[in-house]
């Protein structure tokens, strides 16, 4: 946060990279809440959350608590995704508020990401 405060923005919001499996949904949500609180208090802005549908589903019980934050959704297969494709909706459980993606990462790099010909 000190490095972010020392820069001359504007920049993308700081991002929480949420890719871990493990922990309980209750504990994970407490940790995410704490991160969001500290970023808001220190920077006066909301962070972005970087995660994918499966990780979010299993580690937060598919929570819709953070749908007001920007979402950097990572969602692709080994082959990448067609430009006309759409990522899976988050959260997945019915009755939950939908979380529209702000950034959709549809490639993880590698051979399928860029073709040098």
N, C-alpha and C positions, 0 to 999 in steps of 0.2 A: 504494500500500500504506500510505503514511503516513496518508492520509485515512481508510482503512478502519480502521486501528488506533485512530484518534482517536474513533471513534464508539462509542456504546453499543448493541450488537447486541441480540438476534440478527437477522441479516439473511440473505437468500439468499447463497450463496457467491459470491465474485468469479467472473466469467465471462471466458473467453477467447473472443473473437469471431473464429471461424475461417471466413472467407468468401472468402479470396483463392485465386485460381488462379495457379499458377506455382511455381517452385522444383522441386526433386526430392523425391520421397517421403522419401528418407533425410535430406535437410537439413531438411525440414519437421518430421519426427518429432523430430529433435534439438532444434529450436526449441521445439516443444510440450513436450518433456521438460524443457527449461530453464525454461520458464514455470511448469510444475507444481512443479518443485523450489523455485523462488524463493518462490512463494505458500505452499507447505508450510512452508518454513523461516521465512519472515517472519510468517505468520499462524497457523501450526499447524493449518491445515485445508486440505482439498482444494478446488481450484477446480472450476467447472462449465465444460463446453465447449459453446459455441453453434456449431452447424454443421448442414449438411444432407447428405443421402446422396450427392449427386453431387460436391459439393466434397470431402467426406471420401474418397470412392472415388478420385478422380483425384489428390488432393494428398498422400495418405498411403498409397497402394496399398491402401486399404480396411483399414487396420490395426485390430486388436482389442486393441492394447496398453493403451488407456485405458478399457476397458469397466467398470472399477471406479469411475470418476468419474461424477458426475451429468451427464446429457446433456440439453441444451436443444436439441431437434431442431426445425429449421425445415423444413417440408415442406408446400407448398401449390401450387396453380396460380393462374392469373390470376383464376379464379372463386372462390378460397378452397377450402374443403373442407366437406363435410357434417359436422355434429356426430357422426354415426354412423360416419364414415370412420376409418381407421387409417393412421398414417404408415408409410412403407416401413421395413422392418427394416434396421438398421445393425449391423455392416457387412454388405454385400450378398454377398460371396464365400462360397461354401459352405465349411464346415469352420472358419469363424471363430466365436469366441465372440460371442454376441449382446449388444448394448448397449441395454438397455431405456431408453427416454426417461423423464426426470423431469418435464420440461416439453415439451409439444408445441405449437409455434407453427403454427397452421393458417391464419393470415391475415397478410397483409402490410399491412393497412390499406386505405384507399381505399373506394370505393363499396360493395363487397361486405361490408365488415367490420361496419358499423353502419348501420342504416337509420333515418333520422329521418323519421317519418311523422306 
